[in-house]
Amino acid sequence: MAKLILMDFYADWCGPCKMQGPIFEDLAKDLSDKVEFRKINVDKESDLAVEKGIMVVPTIILEKDGVEFQKWMGVTSKEELIRAINIAQK
């Protein structure tokens, strides 16, 4: 099975990031056996944010086998993320 990684690029000062955080953390509790979850603070890991082309926070990236599978900018629902994870696992 392909390795899936879900990354949440956020900033502590970002209001929408504070809304996305609990959604991401709830999803991590439910799917940590299937997906690796990473929270990435763009202020502390700016090189990685630049490498991934992060222009807006929050941004969530789903990678499959080290390749970007899907990217969302702005607050994204748990249901939408689950849908994408299910598609990526096929």
C-alpha positions as CSV (number, residue, x, y, z in Angstrom):
1,M,0.0,0.0,0.0
2,A,1.2,3.5,-0.8
3,K,2.5,5.7,2.0
4,L,0.2,8.6,2.6
5,I,1.3,11.8,4.3
6,L,-1.0,14.6,5.2
7,M,0.7,17.9,6.0
8,D,-1.0,20.9,7.6
9,F,1.0,24.1,6.9
10,Y,-0.1,26.7,9.5
11,A,1.0,29.8,11.4
12,D,0.3,30.6,15.1
13,W,-1.0,34.1,14.2
14,C,-3.4,32.8,11.5
15,G,-7.1,32.8,12.4
16,P,-8.3,30.3,9.8
17,C,-5.4,28.0,10.9
18,K,-7.0,27.9,14.4
19,M,-10.2,26.7,12.8
20,Q,-8.3,24.0,10.7
21,G,-6.2,22.7,13.6
22,P,-8.9,20.8,15.4
23,I,-10.2,19.3,12.2
24,F,-6.7,18.1,11.3
25,E,-6.1,16.8,14.8
26,D,-9.5,15.0,14.9
27,L,-8.7,13.3,11.6
28,A,-5.3,12.3,12.9
29,K,-6.9,10.5,15.8
30,D,-9.2,8.6,13.4
31,L,-6.8,7.7,10.7
32,S,-3.3,7.6,12.2
33,D,-3.1,3.9,11.4
34,K,-3.4,4.7,7.6
35,V,-1.9,8.1,7.2
36,E,1.1,9.9,8.6
37,F,0.1,13.4,9.9
38,R,2.5,16.3,10.1
39,K,1.8,19.8,11.4
40,I,4.3,22.3,9.9
41,N,4.6,25.8,11.3
42,V,5.6,28.0,8.3
43,D,7.3,30.6,10.5
44,K,9.6,27.9,12.0
45,E,10.1,25.8,8.8
46,S,10.1,28.4,6.1
47,D,12.5,26.5,3.9
48,L,10.1,23.6,3.7
49,A,7.2,26.0,3.1
50,V,9.1,27.6,0.2
51,E,10.0,24.1,-1.2
52,K,6.3,23.1,-1.1
53,G,5.1,26.4,-2.7
54,I,3.1,27.4,0.3
55,M,1.6,30.9,-0.4
56,V,-1.5,30.7,1.9
57,V,-2.1,29.3,5.3
58,P,-3.6,27.1,6.1
59,T,-2.6,24.8,3.3
60,I,-2.9,21.1,3.5
61,I,-1.0,18.8,1.2
62,L,-1.7,15.1,0.7
63,E,1.3,13.1,-0.6
64,K,1.3,9.6,-1.9
65,D,4.7,7.9,-2.2
66,G,6.4,11.3,-1.8
67,V,4.5,13.0,-4.6
68,E,1.9,15.6,-4.1
69,F,-1.5,14.0,-4.7
70,Q,-3.8,16.9,-3.7
71,K,-3.5,20.4,-2.2
72,W,-6.0,22.5,-0.4
73,M,-5.7,26.2,0.5
74,G,-7.9,27.6,3.3
75,V,-10.0,25.8,5.8
76,T,-10.9,22.3,4.5
77,S,-13.5,20.0,6.0
78,K,-12.8,16.7,7.5
79,E,-15.2,15.0,5.0
80,E,-13.3,16.4,2.0
81,L,-10.0,15.3,3.4
82,I,-11.3,11.8,4.1
83,R,-12.7,11.6,0.6
84,A,-9.3,12.4,-0.9
85,I,-7.5,10.0,1.4
86,N,-9.9,7.2,0.4
87,I,-9.2,7.9,-3.3
88,A,-5.5,8.0,-2.8
89,Q,-5.5,4.7,-1.0
90,K,-7.0,2.9,-4.1
